[in-house]
Amino acid sequence: MTWDITFQAGNQADIQNILNNAISTGATVIELTNDVTLTSQLNVPYAVTVKFTSQSGNNYSISGNERYRIMEIRTDAAVITTVYIGDITLKDGMIAGDGGAIFAGNPGAAKIFIESGAIIDGNHAVNGGAIAIEQGCVTMEGGTISSNHAAEKGGGIYLGASAPAICNAVFNMQGGTISNNTAVLGGGGIYEDRLDEMVNISGGAFIENYSAGSGGGMYVTDLNMTHANVSENHADVCGGGIYLAGRGIISGIGNMTPTISRNTAPRGGGICMANNQTSTLDIRPAALILENVATGAGGGGVWVEHSKLADLTVGERVVFRGNRAPIGFANRRPADNAVYFANIHTSSWSAPFIQGYNNFDISYEGDNPEPEPGCSVRGEQMADVCLPVSIRPFANVGMITTRCCGEPTITPGTAICQGTPDRNCDFTISQRICVLVPVEFGAEVTPGEARVGCSGNNCGNCPQEG
């Protein structure tokens, strides 16, 4: 992008004045000279092209002060409004509507670019805690969208309407991080629910986002993901990493590898496919589906309804590893063999399974459950444990008291006392004691390094459990 003119701004009035004149000045850069706290939202006029950034070497902030949306992008049906977010922080925006930091509404189209160095943090809205766009597209080239919250959909970004011909996708992610965002109904990181809108992800990361509904990392209807890290996201319903409401292709290209790892949900720890006529998922080489966990019904890697198994395709060199569910199934039903051999082509599955319809990797219920991975072996070792005990007696003398025994005898006159003068009256106290010594015997066990010796024999030589 070529910029025509740069203006410096140190307060809200400066920023708004520059925006109001941006159409006549051309492609305009607004360069902050310090942090700015708003007393009302900023309005970006329609048809402008503007970039928000900071003086070189700085990252100044525009704060909504937890009272105002930071900016609304005005649009018109005949023109495009374009906004770049550069080295700047948009924080603490709040609105009882959509788009806590940035909102772009109808009738026209807006294009929003999030560049490296941008930070959009701690904003709140009904939909789109950070960004909500009704028509147009968002391109994320870098930066961070984090710790934003939506009372309904799209904790980070809400993509609610069509992407006209100006955009090849409603959301393009080439880099950056979307992390720690939350949403109540769906899409902790992003939410997009129109089948005719492409979400194109070729870089970046979705990390530790949360949805109380479905789609901890993202809720999308048309996904093309060639390279990204979708990791440690959580959903309370389905799809800890991704909830796919429509079409999806997850495929590595060249050295680019999409990785979906360590996500959790009751169903579909990694990916959840919606049970509708349009939902299909094609996982191609060399995608990695690793260490995802289903805490409820199953599908640690991928949840798909049994009736839609034919809509899930897994290519060669796709890796499923370390995914978990409460119960696994080692074998398929014979009735599902035809679909399996037609659609499932990889051979890399979570241990101990050697086929994919096992509920750890792909949701499934068979006839022979295998609740725990691997084979369980118990080893015992007898050991004599001895504890020497030494008893050292002691006696503590308490307070000595003197009391009279019987009534006193009073004799008139002078009497001679009985006994021997200057003598002690000695006596001895003895007591038998029992010493109880409580001892708890046990052992600390430290396993050694596991090693394997590969055998040429197959498991047919192993005895069957009776």
C-alpha positions as CSV (number, residue, x, y, z in Angstrom):
1,M,0.0,0.0,0.0
2,T,1.3,3.5,-0.9
3,W,0.4,6.2,1.6
4,D,-0.1,9.8,0.4
5,I,0.2,11.7,3.7
6,T,1.0,11.2,7.4
7,F,-0.5,13.2,10.3
8,Q,0.4,13.0,13.9
9,A,-2.3,13.0,16.6
10,G,-2.1,13.2,20.3
11,N,-5.8,13.2,21.4
12,Q,-9.2,12.2,20.3
13,A,-10.1,15.5,18.6
14,D,-6.9,15.3,16.5
15,I,-7.8,11.8,15.3
16,Q,-11.4,12.6,14.5
17,N,-10.4,15.7,12.6
18,I,-7.9,13.8,10.5
19,L,-10.5,11.2,9.7
20,N,-13.0,13.8,8.7
21,N,-10.6,15.1,6.1
22,A,-9.1,11.8,4.9
23,I,-11.2,11.7,1.7
24,S,-9.7,14.9,0.4
25,T,-6.1,14.1,1.5
26,G,-5.9,10.6,0.0
27,A,-4.5,7.5,1.6
28,T,-3.9,8.7,5.2
29,V,-1.7,7.5,8.0
30,I,-2.6,8.6,11.5
31,E,0.4,8.4,13.8
32,L,-0.2,8.5,17.5
33,T,2.3,10.5,19.6
34,N,0.9,9.1,23.0
35,D,-1.8,7.0,24.5
36,V,-5.4,8.2,24.0
37,T,-8.5,7.5,26.1
38,L,-11.8,8.1,24.4
39,T,-14.8,10.0,25.7
40,S,-16.9,8.7,22.7
41,Q,-16.4,6.4,19.8
42,L,-14.3,7.4,16.7
43,N,-16.2,7.5,13.4
44,V,-14.4,6.5,10.3
45,P,-16.1,8.1,7.3
46,Y,-17.1,6.0,4.3
47,A,-14.8,5.8,1.3
48,V,-11.6,6.7,3.1
49,T,-8.4,4.7,3.2
50,V,-6.7,5.2,6.5
51,K,-4.0,3.5,8.7
52,F,-3.7,3.8,12.5
53,T,-0.2,3.4,13.9
54,S,2.3,4.9,16.4
55,Q,5.4,7.0,16.1
56,S,8.3,4.9,15.1
57,G,9.5,2.5,17.8
58,N,6.3,2.8,19.9
59,N,3.0,1.1,20.3
60,Y,0.6,3.6,21.7
61,S,-3.0,2.7,22.7
62,I,-6.5,3.9,22.0
63,S,-8.7,2.9,24.9
64,G,-12.5,2.8,25.1
65,N,-12.2,3.2,28.8
66,E,-14.6,0.2,29.2
67,R,-17.4,2.6,28.2
68,Y,-17.2,3.1,24.5
69,R,-16.7,1.1,21.2
70,I,-13.3,2.3,19.8
71,M,-14.4,2.9,16.2
72,E,-17.2,2.5,13.8
73,I,-16.4,2.2,10.1
74,R,-19.1,3.9,8.1
75,T,-19.8,2.4,4.7
76,D,-21.8,3.3,1.6
77,A,-23.3,1.0,-1.0
78,A,-21.2,2.5,-3.9
79,V,-17.8,2.6,-2.3
80,I,-15.3,0.7,-0.1
81,T,-13.9,1.9,3.2
82,T,-10.5,0.5,4.1
83,V,-8.8,0.6,7.5
84,Y,-5.4,-0.7,8.4
85,I,-4.4,-1.4,12.1
86,G,-0.6,-1.1,12.4
87,D,1.7,-0.6,15.5
88,I,-1.1,0.3,17.9
89,T,-3.2,-1.2,20.7
90,L,-7.0,-1.0,20.7
91,K,-8.1,-1.9,24.1
92,D,-10.9,-1.8,26.7
93,G,-13.7,-1.1,24.1
94,M,-17.2,-1.9,25.3
95,I,-20.6,-1.8,23.6
96,A,-24.1,-3.2,24.1
97,G,-24.0,-4.1,20.4
98,D,-21.5,-5.7,18.0
99,G,-17.8,-5.0,17.7
100,G,-16.2,-3.9,20.9
101,A,-13.1,-2.4,19.2
102,I,-14.1,-2.2,15.5
103,F,-17.6,-2.4,13.9
104,A,-18.3,-2.1,10.1
105,G,-22.0,-2.2,9.1
106,N,-24.2,-2.2,6.1
107,P,-25.0,-1.0,3.4
108,G,-21.5,-0.8,1.9
109,A,-18.4,-2.9,2.3
110,A,-15.3,-2.5,4.5
111,K,-11.9,-4.0,4.2
112,I,-10.0,-4.3,7.5
113,F,-6.3,-5.2,7.6
114,I,-4.6,-6.3,10.9
115,E,-0.8,-5.9,10.4
116,S,2.2,-7.1,12.4
117,G,2.5,-5.1,15.6
118,A,-1.2,-4.6,16.0
119,I,-2.8,-5.5,19.4
120,I,-6.5,-5.7,20.0
121,D,-7.0,-6.7,23.6
122,G,-9.6,-6.7,26.3
123,N,-12.7,-5.6,24.4
124,H,-16.3,-6.6,25.0
125,A,-19.4,-6.8,22.8
126,V,-22.5,-8.9,22.1
127,N,-21.0,-10.3,18.9
128,G,-17.4,-9.8,17.9
129,G,-15.6,-8.9,21.1
130,A,-12.8,-7.3,19.1
131,I,-14.2,-7.0,15.5
132,A,-17.6,-7.4,14.0
133,I,-18.1,-6.8,10.2
134,E,-21.5,-7.1,8.5
135,Q,-20.2,-6.8,4.9
136,G,-16.7,-7.0,3.7
137,C,-13.7,-8.9,4.9
138,V,-10.9,-9.0,7.4
139,T,-7.3,-9.8,6.5
140,M,-4.9,-10.7,9.4
141,E,-1.3,-10.5,8.3
142,G,0.1,-10.5,11.9
143,G,-0.5,-9.0,15.3
144,T,-2.5,-10.3,18.2
145,I,-6.2,-10.4,19.0
146,S,-6.5,-11.6,22.6
147,S,-8.6,-11.6,25.8
148,N,-11.7,-10.2,24.1
149,H,-15.2,-11.4,25.0
150,A,-18.5,-11.8,23.2
151,A,-21.8,-12.3,25.1
152,E,-23.0,-14.3,22.1
153,K,-20.8,-15.1,19.1
154,G,-17.2,-14.5,18.1
155,G,-15.1,-13.7,21.1
156,G,-12.3,-12.4,18.8
157,I,-14.0,-11.8,15.4
158,Y,-17.6,-12.0,14.2
159,L,-18.1,-12.3,10.5
160,G,-21.7,-11.8,10.0
161,A,-22.5,-11.1,6.4
162,S,-21.4,-11.5,2.8
163,A,-17.9,-10.9,1.3
164,P,-18.6,-9.1,-1.9
165,A,-16.4,-9.3,-5.0
166,I,-13.7,-7.1,-3.3
167,C,-12.6,-10.0,-1.2
168,N,-11.6,-13.5,-2.1
169,A,-12.6,-14.6,1.4
170,V,-14.5,-13.1,4.3
171,F,-11.5,-13.8,6.5
172,N,-7.9,-14.2,5.4
173,M,-5.4,-15.2,8.1
174,Q,-1.8,-15.2,7.0
175,G,-0.1,-14.7,10.3
176,G,-0.6,-13.5,13.9
177,T,-2.3,-15.0,16.9
178,I,-5.9,-15.2,18.1
179,S,-5.7,-16.2,21.7
180,N,-7.6,-16.3,25.1
181,N,-10.8,-15.0,23.6
182,T,-14.2,-16.2,24.9
183,A,-17.7,-16.5,23.6
184,V,-20.9,-17.7,25.1
185,L,-22.8,-19.2,22.2
186,G,-20.1,-20.1,19.7
187,G,-16.7,-19.3,18.2
188,G,-14.3,-18.4,20.9
189,G,-11.7,-17.2,18.4
190,I,-13.8,-16.4,15.3
191,Y,-17.4,-17.0,14.2
192,E,-18.6,-17.2,10.6
193,D,-21.9,-18.9,9.7
194,R,-22.8,-18.2,6.1
195,L,-22.0,-21.1,3.7
196,D,-21.1,-18.8,0.8
197,E,-18.3,-17.2,2.8
198,M,-14.7,-18.6,2.7
199,V,-12.5,-18.6,5.7
200,N,-9.0,-18.9,4.4
201,I,-6.2,-19.7,6.9
202,S,-2.7,-20.0,5.6
203,G,-0.7,-19.1,8.7
204,G,-1.0,-17.9,12.3
205,A,-2.4,-19.6,15.5
206,F,-5.6,-20.0,17.5
207,I,-4.5,-20.7,21.1
208,E,-6.5,-21.1,24.3
209,N,-9.8,-19.7,23.1
210,Y,-13.0,-20.8,24.8
211,S,-16.7,-21.2,23.9
212,A,-19.4,-22.2,26.2
213,G,-21.2,-23.4,23.1
214,S,-19.4,-25.0,20.1
215,G,-16.2,-24.1,18.3
216,G,-13.6,-23.1,21.0
217,G,-11.1,-22.0,18.4
218,M,-13.4,-21.2,15.5
219,Y,-17.0,-21.7,14.3
220,V,-17.0,-21.7,10.4
221,T,-19.1,-22.9,7.5
222,D,-16.6,-22.8,4.7
223,L,-13.0,-23.4,5.7
224,N,-9.8,-23.7,3.7
225,M,-6.8,-24.2,6.1
226,T,-3.3,-24.9,4.7
227,H,-1.1,-23.8,7.5
228,A,-2.0,-22.9,11.1
229,N,-1.7,-24.0,14.7
230,V,-5.0,-24.6,16.4
231,S,-4.0,-25.6,19.9
232,E,-5.4,-25.8,23.5
233,N,-8.8,-24.4,22.7
234,H,-11.9,-25.6,24.5
235,A,-15.7,-25.8,23.9
236,D,-18.4,-27.0,26.3
237,V,-20.5,-28.6,23.5
238,C,-18.7,-29.7,20.4
239,G,-15.5,-28.9,18.6
240,G,-12.8,-27.8,21.0
241,G,-10.6,-26.6,18.1
242,I,-13.0,-26.3,15.1
243,Y,-16.7,-26.5,14.7
244,L,-17.4,-27.0,11.0
245,A,-21.0,-26.1,10.0
246,G,-20.4,-26.6,6.3
247,R,-17.5,-27.5,4.0
248,G,-13.9,-27.8,5.1
249,I,-10.5,-28.6,3.6
250,I,-7.5,-29.0,5.9
251,S,-4.4,-29.6,3.9
252,G,-0.7,-29.0,4.0
253,I,1.0,-27.3,1.0
254,G,4.8,-27.6,0.6
255,N,6.4,-27.0,4.0
256,M,3.2,-25.7,5.5
257,T,1.5,-28.0,7.9
258,P,-1.8,-27.4,9.6
259,T,-1.7,-28.7,13.2
260,I,-4.8,-29.3,15.4
261,S,-3.5,-30.3,18.9
262,R,-4.4,-30.5,22.6
263,N,-8.0,-29.2,22.2
264,T,-10.8,-30.4,24.3
265,A,-14.6,-30.8,24.2
266,P,-17.2,-33.3,25.2
267,R,-17.5,-34.3,21.5
268,G,-14.9,-33.7,18.9
269,G,-11.9,-32.5,20.9
270,G,-10.1,-31.4,17.7
271,I,-12.9,-31.0,15.1
272,C,-16.7,-31.3,15.2
273,M,-18.7,-31.7,12.0
274,A,-22.2,-30.5,12.0
275,N,-24.9,-33.0,11.3
276,N,-26.5,-31.3,8.3
277,Q,-26.7,-31.9,4.5
278,T,-23.9,-29.4,3.6
279,S,-21.2,-30.5,6.1
280,T,-18.2,-32.3,4.5
281,L,-14.6,-32.5,5.7
282,D,-11.5,-33.4,3.6
283,I,-8.3,-33.8,5.7
284,R,-5.4,-34.0,3.3
285,P,-1.6,-34.6,3.7
286,A,0.2,-33.6,5.7
287,A,-2.2,-32.4,8.4
288,L,-1.5,-33.3,12.1
289,I,-4.3,-34.2,14.5
290,L,-2.5,-34.6,17.8
291,E,-3.4,-35.1,21.5
292,N,-6.9,-33.8,21.4
293,V,-9.4,-35.0,24.0
294,A,-13.1,-35.8,24.0
295,T,-14.4,-35.7,27.5
296,G,-17.9,-37.0,26.8
297,A,-19.2,-39.2,24.0
298,G,-16.1,-39.4,22.0
299,G,-14.3,-38.3,18.8
300,G,-11.0,-37.1,20.4
301,G,-9.7,-36.2,17.0
302,V,-12.9,-35.7,14.9
303,W,-16.6,-36.0,15.8
304,V,-18.9,-37.0,13.0
305,E,-22.3,-38.5,13.2
306,H,-22.4,-42.2,12.1
307,S,-24.8,-41.4,9.3
308,K,-22.3,-38.9,7.9
309,L,-19.1,-41.0,7.9
310,A,-19.2,-40.9,4.1
311,D,-18.7,-37.1,4.3
312,L,-15.3,-37.4,6.1
313,T,-12.3,-38.1,4.0
314,V,-8.7,-38.6,5.3
315,G,-5.8,-38.7,2.9
316,E,-2.5,-40.5,3.0
317,R,0.2,-39.1,5.4
318,V,-2.3,-37.5,7.6
319,V,-1.2,-38.2,11.2
320,F,-3.6,-38.9,14.1
321,R,-1.6,-39.4,17.3
322,G,-2.3,-39.3,21.0
323,N,-6.0,-38.4,20.8
324,R,-8.2,-39.6,23.6
325,A,-11.8,-40.4,24.4
326,P,-13.5,-42.2,27.4
327,I,-13.8,-45.4,25.5
328,G,-12.3,-46.8,22.2
329,F,-13.3,-49.4,19.7
330,A,-10.6,-51.6,18.1
331,N,-12.8,-53.0,15.3
332,R,-15.3,-51.6,12.8
333,R,-18.7,-53.0,12.1
334,P,-18.6,-54.9,8.8
335,A,-21.4,-52.7,7.4
336,D,-19.0,-49.7,7.6
337,N,-16.1,-51.3,5.8
338,A,-17.0,-50.0,2.3
339,V,-17.2,-46.4,3.5
340,Y,-13.9,-46.8,5.4
341,F,-11.9,-48.2,2.5
342,A,-13.3,-45.6,0.1
343,N,-12.6,-42.6,2.4
344,I,-9.9,-43.3,4.9
345,H,-6.4,-43.7,3.4
346,T,-3.9,-43.0,6.2
347,S,-2.5,-45.6,8.6
348,S,-1.3,-43.4,11.4
349,W,-3.6,-43.7,14.3
350,S,-3.5,-43.1,18.1
351,A,-2.1,-46.1,20.0
352,P,-3.1,-48.9,20.3
353,F,-5.4,-48.6,17.3
354,I,-4.6,-49.6,13.8
355,Q,-7.8,-48.3,12.1
356,G,-9.5,-44.9,12.3
357,Y,-13.1,-45.6,13.4
358,N,-11.9,-46.1,16.9
359,N,-13.6,-43.2,18.8
360,F,-10.2,-41.9,20.0
361,D,-9.5,-40.5,16.5
362,I,-12.8,-40.6,14.7
363,S,-16.1,-40.9,16.7
364,Y,-17.5,-44.4,16.5
365,E,-19.4,-47.0,18.5
366,G,-18.6,-50.6,17.8
367,D,-19.4,-53.9,19.4
368,N,-16.1,-54.6,21.3
369,P,-15.1,-51.6,23.4
370,E,-11.5,-51.2,24.4
371,P,-11.6,-48.7,27.3
372,E,-7.9,-48.3,27.9
373,P,-5.1,-47.9,25.4
374,G,-2.4,-50.6,25.2
375,C,-2.1,-53.8,27.3
376,S,-2.0,-53.7,31.1
377,V,0.8,-55.6,32.8
378,R,1.3,-55.9,36.6
379,G,4.6,-56.6,38.1
380,E,5.3,-57.7,41.8
381,Q,8.4,-57.8,43.8
382,M,8.7,-59.1,47.4
383,A,10.9,-57.1,49.7
384,D,11.9,-57.4,53.4
385,V,11.8,-54.0,55.2
386,C,13.3,-53.6,58.7
387,L,13.2,-50.7,61.1
388,P,15.4,-50.7,64.2
389,V,13.7,-49.0,67.3
390,S,15.5,-47.9,70.5
391,I,13.6,-47.2,73.7
392,R,15.2,-44.8,76.2
393,P,13.1,-44.5,79.4
394,F,12.4,-41.2,81.1
395,A,10.4,-40.0,84.1
396,N,9.3,-36.5,84.8
397,V,8.5,-35.5,88.4
398,G,5.5,-33.3,88.6
399,M,4.6,-30.7,91.2
400,I,5.1,-32.1,94.7
401,T,2.2,-31.5,97.1
402,T,1.8,-32.2,100.9
403,R,-1.6,-33.0,102.5
404,C,-2.7,-34.1,106.0
405,C,-3.8,-37.7,106.6
406,G,-6.4,-38.0,109.4
407,E,-7.2,-35.7,112.3
408,P,-4.4,-34.0,114.3
409,T,-3.5,-35.3,117.8
410,I,-3.1,-32.6,120.5
411,T,-1.4,-33.6,123.7
412,P,-1.3,-31.3,126.7
413,G,2.0,-30.4,128.1
414,T,5.4,-31.3,126.7
415,A,5.6,-34.5,124.8
416,I,8.5,-36.3,123.1
417,C,8.0,-36.8,119.3
418,Q,8.5,-40.3,118.0
419,G,11.0,-41.1,115.2
420,T,14.6,-40.5,114.4
421,P,16.0,-37.0,114.1
422,D,17.7,-35.8,110.8
423,R,16.6,-38.8,108.8
424,N,14.8,-39.1,105.4
425,C,11.7,-41.1,104.9
426,D,12.5,-42.8,101.6
427,F,10.1,-44.6,99.2
428,T,10.2,-45.9,95.6
429,I,7.5,-45.6,92.8
430,S,7.6,-48.1,90.0
431,Q,5.3,-48.4,86.9
432,R,5.3,-50.8,84.0
433,I,5.0,-49.0,80.6
434,C,4.1,-50.1,77.1
435,V,5.6,-48.4,74.2
436,L,3.6,-48.3,71.0
437,V,5.6,-47.5,67.8
438,P,3.4,-46.9,64.7
439,V,5.3,-47.7,61.5
440,E,4.0,-47.6,57.9
441,F,5.9,-49.8,55.6
442,G,5.8,-49.2,51.8
443,A,8.1,-48.5,48.9
444,E,8.7,-45.7,46.4
445,V,8.8,-47.1,42.8
446,T,10.8,-45.3,40.1
447,P,10.2,-46.9,36.7
448,G,13.2,-47.1,34.4
449,E,13.4,-46.2,30.7
450,A,11.1,-48.2,28.5
451,R,12.8,-50.0,25.6
452,V,11.5,-52.1,22.8
453,G,12.9,-55.1,21.1
454,C,11.2,-55.5,17.7
455,S,10.2,-59.1,16.9
456,G,9.6,-60.6,13.5
457,N,6.6,-62.5,15.0
458,N,3.0,-61.1,14.7
459,C,0.4,-60.9,17.4
460,G,-1.2,-64.2,16.2
461,N,1.4,-65.9,18.4
462,C,0.0,-64.2,21.5
463,P,-2.5,-66.2,23.6
464,Q,-6.1,-65.0,23.7
465,E,-7.4,-63.8,27.1
466,G,-9.9,-66.3,28.5
